[in-house]
């Protein structure tokens, strides 16, 4: 099972890897730039509520708080108490965190002007159900932002291409439930009874040295043995080759 579906049931090593990866992404200028980009295209009134669904350690929630007017209220929702324990100490006065499943949030209908799902949909068993629940929270004229990755095209290059493809699929398949969810998103949006108002694509590619993806490798260094993704020798060799090529 994708560990992001049930962080509180994972070992300390897995949670440590998850927290490290989430927080490392929050330090990346490109990652924060993506958040700023979609925030520039939405409207939230000074008294509005923004809900960050699947907030994890609060990386995106904190970015929302730093970019939106100080009177905007922000609620982060996550299924994991262990991740929220990391998030809560960083909250400002207008931010709260709620422990809840993304498909049944304890928030009233029409309460939010903006709902954000940042790298959530790729991890859930029923994406359409999660989008419907997000839509339930929207006030008239509200917007729901879905940001996610096409993990089916993600690759970590090693010397042997065929072997690399096999390892990529094992690694990504172990931590992401829906590898191709972005390709299916137009259909999922229709299933959820929502309307697609816009789409924008980005590519993150690194060559010669790593920053964004190197932190992912560091996470896999812990996840490979903890989740049994690869045989020990093969996992160690992959990590060494990735770090050695940095």
FENWOUR-V954237 format. One record per residue. N is the residue number from 1. PSI is psi as a letter, one per 20 degrees, with the letter a starting at -180 (NA if undefined). OMEGA is omega in degrees with one decimal (none if undefined). D_LAST is the distance of its C-alpha to the last C-alpha in whole Angstrom. Layout:
BEGIN
N;PSI;OMEGA;D_LAST
N;PSI;OMEGA;D_LAST
END
This chain:
BEGIN
1;q;172.8;30
2;o;-175.9;27
3;h;179.1;27
4;i;176.5;27
5;h;-177.9;31
6;m;-177.8;32
7;h;-175.6;30
8;i;177.4;33
9;j;-176.9;33
10;r;176.8;30
11;r;178.6;29
12;h;-179.6;28
13;g;179.5;24
14;g;179.4;24
15;g;177.7;25
16;g;178.1;23
17;g;179.6;20
18;g;-180.0;22
19;g;179.9;23
20;g;-179.6;19
21;g;179.4;18
22;g;-177.7;21
23;h;176.5;21
24;g;177.8;17
25;h;-179.8;18
26;i;177.4;21
27;i;-175.8;19
28;p;-176.5;17
29;h;179.9;19
30;g;179.3;19
31;g;178.4;20
32;h;177.4;23
33;h;177.2;24
34;g;178.9;24
35;g;179.8;27
36;h;-177.9;28
37;g;-178.0;29
38;h;175.3;31
39;h;179.7;33
40;i;-176.3;34
41;j;180.0;36
42;q;179.5;38
43;p;175.9;41
44;p;-179.6;41
45;r;-176.3;45
46;h;179.0;45
47;j;-174.3;46
48;r;176.0;44
49;p;174.9;42
50;p;179.4;39
51;p;177.5;37
52;o;-174.4;34
53;p;-174.3;34
54;l;-169.9;31
55;i;179.1;30
56;c;-179.2;28
57;j;175.3;27
58;j;-178.5;29
59;g;-179.4;26
60;h;178.5;27
61;g;179.4;31
62;h;178.5;30
63;g;176.5;29
64;g;-178.9;32
65;h;-178.2;34
66;i;-174.9;32
67;i;-178.0;33
68;q;178.8;36
69;q;-173.2;40
70;i;179.6;41
71;i;177.9;44
72;p;177.3;42
73;q;-176.5;41
74;p;176.9;38
75;p;174.1;38
76;p;-178.7;35
77;p;176.2;36
78;q;-178.9;34
79;i;-171.3;35
80;o;175.0;33
81;h;-178.3;35
82;h;176.3;32
83;h;178.8;30
84;h;175.5;33
85;h;175.6;33
86;h;-175.0;30
87;g;-169.1;31
88;g;-178.5;34
89;i;-178.4;34
90;i;-174.0;32
91;q;171.9;35
92;a;-172.2;37
93;h;-177.3;41
94;j;-178.7;41
95;p;173.5;38
96;q;178.6;39
97;p;-175.9;37
98;p;175.3;39
99;o;-178.0;38
100;q;171.4;39
101;q;-178.9;38
102;i;-179.1;37
103;j;178.4;40
104;m;-175.7;43
105;p;-178.3;42
106;l;179.9;45
107;q;-175.1;45
108;q;175.5;48
109;q;172.5;49
110;k;-174.5;48
111;i;-169.7;46
112;q;172.9;43
113;h;-179.7;43
114;p;173.2;39
115;p;-179.0;37
116;p;173.6;33
117;n;-173.5;31
118;o;-175.7;28
119;l;174.9;26
120;g;-170.1;29
121;h;-179.6;30
122;i;-174.9;28
123;i;-171.7;28
124;q;-179.6;32
125;h;-175.6;35
126;n;-177.4;37
127;h;-177.9;35
128;h;178.6;39
129;h;179.3;40
130;g;178.2;38
131;h;177.1;38
132;g;179.3;42
133;h;174.6;42
134;h;177.7;40
135;h;178.1;42
136;h;-177.6;45
137;i;-171.9;44
138;p;169.8;44
139;r;176.6;47
140;p;-178.7;49
141;i;-179.8;46
142;r;-176.9;43
143;q;175.8;40
144;p;179.9;37
145;p;174.5;34
146;o;176.1;31
147;p;179.7;28
148;a;-175.1;26
149;q;171.2;23
150;n;-176.5;23
151;i;178.6;21
152;i;177.6;23
153;j;179.6;21
154;p;-179.3;17
155;q;173.6;15
156;o;-171.2;12
157;p;169.5;11
158;r;-173.3;12
159;h;-179.2;14
160;o;-173.6;17
161;g;-177.3;18
162;g;177.7;21
163;h;178.9;19
164;g;178.3;17
165;g;179.6;19
166;g;-179.3;21
167;g;177.3;18
168;g;-176.7;18
169;h;178.6;21
170;g;-178.4;22
171;g;-175.4;19
172;h;179.4;20
173;h;-179.8;24
174;i;-174.8;24
175;i;179.5;23
176;p;-177.4;24
177;h;-175.8;28
178;n;-175.6;28
179;h;-173.7;26
180;k;-172.0;27
181;h;-179.4;29
182;h;179.0;29
183;h;-178.1;30
184;i;-171.7;33
185;g;179.0;34
186;g;179.0;37
187;g;-178.7;39
188;g;179.1;38
189;g;177.5;39
190;g;178.8;42
191;h;-178.9;43
192;i;179.9;42
193;k;179.5;45
194;r;-178.8;43
195;p;177.7;42
196;o;-178.1;39
197;i;179.2;39
198;q;-179.4;36
199;q;177.4;33
200;p;-178.6;30
201;q;178.5;26
202;q;175.6;23
203;p;171.1;19
204;o;-179.8;16
205;p;178.9;13
206;p;-179.9;10
207;p;177.0;8
208;h;175.1;6
209;q;-175.6;5
210;q;174.7;6
211;f;179.7;9
212;g;-175.3;12
213;h;178.2;10
214;h;177.1;8
215;h;175.1;11
216;g;176.9;13
217;g;178.1;11
218;h;176.9;12
219;g;178.5;15
220;h;178.0;15
221;h;177.1;15
222;h;-175.1;18
223;h;-177.3;20
224;g;178.4;19
225;h;-176.2;22
226;h;-178.0;24
227;i;-179.3;25
228;k;-174.9;25
229;g;-179.4;23
230;q;170.5;22
231;q;-172.7;23
232;g;-176.9;22
233;g;-179.6;20
234;h;178.5;19
235;g;179.1;17
236;g;-179.7;16
237;g;179.5;14
238;g;179.5;13
239;g;-179.0;11
240;g;179.4;10
241;g;178.7;9
242;g;-178.4;7
243;h;-180.0;5
244;h;-179.4;5
245;i;-179.5;4
246;NA;none;0
END
